[in-house]
């Protein structure tokens, strides 16, 4: 399918959670939260994670 991107998240859930707690800016927090949602399985796709964060997928 065109436009499908395979994303491999190498950080652990615990590492992402710790980084999220120490993030300073809102944009950093949003990016880390997106990665955490994907890594933890709460969201299966970037589109689903973006919907949970009330943001556009891009």
Secondary structure, 3 states (H helix, E strand, C coil): CCCCCCCCCCCCHHHHHHHHHHCCCHHHHHHHHHHHHHHHCCCCCHHHHHHHCCCCCC
